[in-house]
Amino acid sequence: MASIYGIDLGTTNSLIAVMDGAHPKVIPDPVTGDKLLPSVVALMADGRVATGKAAIELEPSLNVEREGAISPAVVNPEAAGAVIRSVKRYMGLGGDEIAPEDRHRYTFTDFSGPVVRFQIGQRSFTPPQISAEILKALKARAEAVAGEAVEKAVITVPAYFNDGQRQATKDAGRLAGLEVVRLVNEPTAASLAYGLHKMAAGKVAVYDFGGGTFDISVLNLKEGIFEVLATNGDTHLGGDDIDVALVNLLLEGLPEEVKRDRRVWNSARHIAEEGKKRLSGVAETTLKLNLPGREIERSLTRAQLEEIAAPLVARTLECCGRALKDAGLEAGQIDAVVLVGGSTRMPLVRQKVAEFFGRDPLCSLDPDLVVAMGAAVQAGVLMGSQSDVLLLDVVPLSLGIETMGGVMERLVHRNTTVPTSVTELFTTAVDNQTHVDVHVLQGEREFARDCRSLARFKLGPIAPQPAGVPRIEVTFLIDANGILNVTARDQRTGHEHSVDVKPSYGLTDEEVERMLEDALDQGEADINQRLLIQVRNAADEILSALDKQLKEFPELVDPEEKSFIDVIAGSLRAARKGEDREMIGNLVEQLNIVSAPFAQRIMDQAIKEALEKRNVDEV
Amino acid sequence: MDKAQCPACARLQEPRLICSFCGAPLAAELDCFAALGLPQRLTLDPAQLEHLYHDLGRRLHPDRFANQPAAVQAASLKSTALLTRAFRTLREPVSRGLYWLELRGEKLSADNKQVPPTLVELIFELQEALAELRTAAPAERDGLVAAMRQRRQELTEALAGALRELTANFARWDEGGDPVHLTRELKEILSHIAYLRSVLRDVDRELGDGTI
């Protein structure tokens, strides 16, 4: 049997791991040796894709502009592409479900549909397509190291992910050419990595505070069986939120247009994150942000950072309280506490968690690696090499159907062990009714309108009969991935009904198929022709952008530089008429390089003006 | 009962969760007791129940059949779901009692949810106190809350008493008592418990999470 790999598809970083004998091993990048792949994807208008550090390097020059922001680059920003971070925050959600602060980070083509689409140049991408690029990069990394094709994977998800978010993660796997053998909840995976099954019996709490999400799972361990008793969390609570608060602090008092500038914002975010990390080791640090014509320096103490982080940590502890209550346990009954996720490096987090549970948490494994390692252990279980271990996970949110008066009737309660199934009998309300509509919901609220719509389906066709006579048995089965499957059967005839479930959010199977086919079609098309068109487009973009900027800012270019630019631009114009793709590409790159200082000065001047304007205003 | 066919070795056999010839999941339709291989008796040892659940879970779980044909995987999924449901249904005495009624074609209807005669007075006072607490001025709240906690204590004691009655009823079933009488009694006890639990929830909602 081919190896199954374990993948931690994180908000901030992603990793791939595999069992090496009896131990999980994270696979580093064969060139750089990095174990963490930043979950950052750069998509360029010409179809090129970069991931990880390479994508981060493109960040300053490649961004879809927000309205009113200062134009940062020589090339036309509309066509330049985008660098997307934290795509996990958008997975499986409809436009109306995206957190307000996440709505303005990027440009979206469609906000009303069942799936959001990032607008990049003339094209649009769904979150699973972007996540698939991260998965492809991990797959390539593992293939380079292992020398074998990587086809099957276990992918981890936050325990509190709903059905749609889980489905979207599976879709991403498929789009990356991976068979997702199992989705595993991140905290559960972490407990596997700790080898807690060697502990004879006990109750374990896994506190997973990452970049974008928070999860708490309470487990009962007995003879190798990891039984999740309860889980709780918040899919929009993480270290990112602390970084954003720090950025706001750092940029306080600056003009709005400077704050809104993506380049300024990105470097501020980077500086804030680094400062936050330093404060885990020292009591005070300085945040230095270099802006054109101005340097911003702010000192930040650990106490200040903790003041910012405290309300977020308090929210995590509320989730812990709810999980304990659902598990029917008191904090004092927990035998071990495991810390997962980069945010648990903060001393405040460790201290508060220790106070809450009344014991020191376990943190001997690197909190950034532990989830991927656990995914590899679960992959080992699926390959049959870890037969002493068994995971019994739960469904995080209740599942039900909409009944008369818009009331949610709960069929599967939250924290029910999966796989699980429940059978419900449906009938008709009026004579000769040929279809019954079923609306499936997920959530804890009493009314359908307050719960998340999961899917809709029609039962039928039903042979015309008096009302109440047809009896259709519908089985709602939640599989080991926490994903719903629906089957129906006529109780009298025993005939299976086909159930065409329309997910309320996310992609349909057909859409995923189409995306896969499109990708293949592109591969079969005349690649050379396509690449030629792309490189010509890139040439047009940079030439027209430069023309415009040379006219607008003649004082910012020095004569020698200008003549240099003119020469290369002239050669590019000539080459563009020909078919030599490589030559056009080289000239575009050269032109980009020689014009970069000019572009930089335009950018700097814009920021400087904005800052000066503010200074004048202040006087 | 119909024979079940193993999805792996295709042999016909008595319905059970695991094929007695090859050990593959069988996905037979079974009641909750049969799924766990238990006789239909209401008195259960929680430790034994958990042991059976873990043992069968280990052998049936989809994790064990990841590289098997689709039919075997589907059977594993179906029988694990059934096993989980059986365990959850039988583990808790109240849901076990309700399931027992279901097996006998009986159920607890809404009008069964009655005030236990012995508790009429306590519950009447309690409803009054709840109404008072809802409209109380902040200054009076503390005193009323303290009184409410006292009543809550009485309620939990009453609930514990009802659960003991349930255990006794279970024992009488297992000793082969009169089903007609025992069914009536079981319904009565279960409806008392349902009532007490819903009042307790009201009280807890009013007191906030602090008392739980």
Interface residues (C-beta under 8 A of the other chain):
Chain A: M1 I4 V181 R182 K222 E223 I225 G321 K325 Q378 V381 L382 M383 G384 S387 L390 L391 L392 T416 T417 V418 P419 T420 S421 V422 L477 I478 D479 A480
Chain B: E50 H54 G57 R58 H61 P62 D63 R64 A66 N67 L77 K78 T80 A81 L82 T84 R85 F87 R88 D209 I212
